[in-house]
């Protein structure tokens, strides 16, 4: 791991981010959503955990995954990703450098959003660990899809399923589906739903399940990386 190379990648990607209007708009989405939901609050009464995690899910899917996959896919489309991978910079240098940009933007967007709708539910170690694991899951998922995508246009097709499957998962409870249905049981195992479970129980099991999702995202990223390095 080379700090200078990581710094160079970070500075380059930050400049690219500031020039991309589409990427600049993504961190605004959860903030606007938080402003809309904050009007649902009744005075000093906290919003339901479901609503708060809906904003969290939108932040991680629309900002973390979206920004990362867009940056990786843009490098892929311009044929500069292969050169970057074959450069003296290691894959770890590349991932850390790009992740710092995504992490910074995500942190700002999430902090502002939670400041609007209420940050109190996350003032515990378990909740903070849950947020960190969620960030890693969406980050690695975004990297994998960015490596897999051949163009920026392709990322748009992948982003919507990610947002609906992983970001908007809590909304399944608004669809009137029976609590004992298979759809609810499957959705309950998804990362955002497990993070919500942390607030309803004293068990550490949800963190273990989210960790499994993170490991799965890491494996997906690794497979996509190997595909990129061997693909002609």
C-alpha positions, 0 to 999 in steps of 0.5 A: 500500500502506497500512500502517495499513489492513494493520494494521487488517485483520491485527488484525481477522482475528487476532481472528476467527481466535482466535474460530473453533474450527475454524481453531484446530484446523487448525495442531494437525493437522500437529503431531500428525502430526509427533509420530506420525511422530517415533515411527518414528525410530530413535534419532538417525536422521533420518526419510525426506525423504518423511515430512518432506515429507508433514508439510510438505504437510499444514501448507501444505494444512491450515493455509495454504490452509485458513485463507486460503480460510476467511477469504475465504469467510467474508467472501464469505458475509457479503457483507463481502468486496465492501465490503472490496474497494470500500473505500479499502483496495486489493486488495494491502492486503487480501491482505497483511493477511490473509496476515500472519495465515495466514503467522504461523499457518503459521510457528508450526505448521511450525516446531513440526512440523519441530522435532519430526521434524527441521529439519536437511534445511531448513538450506540456501538451496535448501530454504528457497527451496523452502518459501517458494515452497510457502507462496506456492503454497498461499497464493494457491491458498487465496485464489483458492478463498476468492474463488471460494467463496460459502459456508463449506460450499463450502470444505470440499468444495474443501479435501479435493481440495487436501489429497489432490492437493497436500498428500498427494502423496508418499503416491502412493509408498505405493500400489505403483504402478510407477515408470514409470507415468503417474500417478507421472510426473504426480505427480512434477511437483507442487510437493511432489514437486519440493521433495523433488527439491531434496534428491536433486539439485544442480539448480535446475530444481525451484525453477523448476517450483515457481515456475511453479506459483506463477505459475499460482496467482497467475493463478487468484487474479486471475481469481477476484478479477476475478470477485468484483468484477464478479459481481452 
